[in-house]
Amino acid sequence: GFLLSDGDGVDGFIKEAVAYGAEKVYVSESPVLKDYRTDPYACGAINLIRKYKPEIVLIGATTQGRDFAGTVATSIETGLTADCTGLDIDPESKQLRQTRPAFGGNIMATILDYPQYRPQMATVRPKVFPMPRRDDGRKGEVIKEPLPMTEEQVRTKIVDFLKGAEGVNLVDAEIIVSGGRGVGNPDGFKVVRELAAVLKAAVGASRATVDAGWIPYEHQVGQTGRTVRPKIYIACGISGAIQHQAGMKTSDIIVAINKDPEAPIFKIATYGIVGDLFTVVPMLTEEFKKRL
């Protein structure tokens, strides 16, 4: 694994990387890396890649990761498969097989890089893969490399951080209650929010509801939103188009509530309730209130 950090908390990151399976951790420490900026982070990664020549470089498809990966791939003139939802190694050629949705999520494409372009690079959505088992007894090798960039060479300065209006952390939520087109209008999310409040859950949404302006984009689950992996996903009035399924089908338990017994969501649901969400969801909320 590569690690770029600011030196303040770098030891903690090294321990985490080793505990979760890294055999070697490559570290660049510099005060220039304290906050994320494209120039120094890309410079550090390019320096490590050119020196150690890895076959494969994987980066999280977060907001920063997407920015960072594109710059690195362009600078070293290699390919980049963005937003992968699956990875494996071809047993014959030993090449990286990168799977991602294509054509708006209607098909899954498997991509192989030309052998003359290395490293093979991909960004991978958070929560697509399960966490490996942590082992604090593991030992790993730490390789330190200086960052070949000074503050004067960085083209940007961070002036200020402004906090977003609503903290929505869908990616780390253990329970998510999501609303779809079936909620009917912005007020329809009231029953979804009430159930979420009782369960201390995050509120999710389908693309249709976000496109309609009923709820902000931060809540969107699916191909063009967040990929989530909660313990429980409750889908209220969501038909379950393949694009939505791409973002939540690996949830441990999926509960689907929909008037339409033919809705695709029922094919992947652990439990399905055919009924009007405005009747069913308040009943669940009342029952959970009693139990909890």
Buried (B, 14 or more C-beta within 10 A) or exposed (E): BBBBBBEEEBEEBBBBBBBBEBEEBBBBBBEBBEEBBBBBBBBBBBBBBEEEEBEBBBBBBBEBBBBBBBBBBEBBEBBBBBBBBEBEEEEEEEBBBBBBBEEEBEEBEBBBBEEEEBBBBBBBBBBBEEEEEEEEEBEBEBEEBEBEBEEEEBEEEEEEEEEEEEEBEBBEBEBBBBBBBBBBEEEBBEBBBBBBEBBEBBBBBBBBBBEBEBBEEBBBBBBBBBBBBBEBBBBBBBBBBBBBBBBBBBBEEBBBBBBEEEBBBBEBBEEBBBBEBBEBBBEBBEEEEEEE
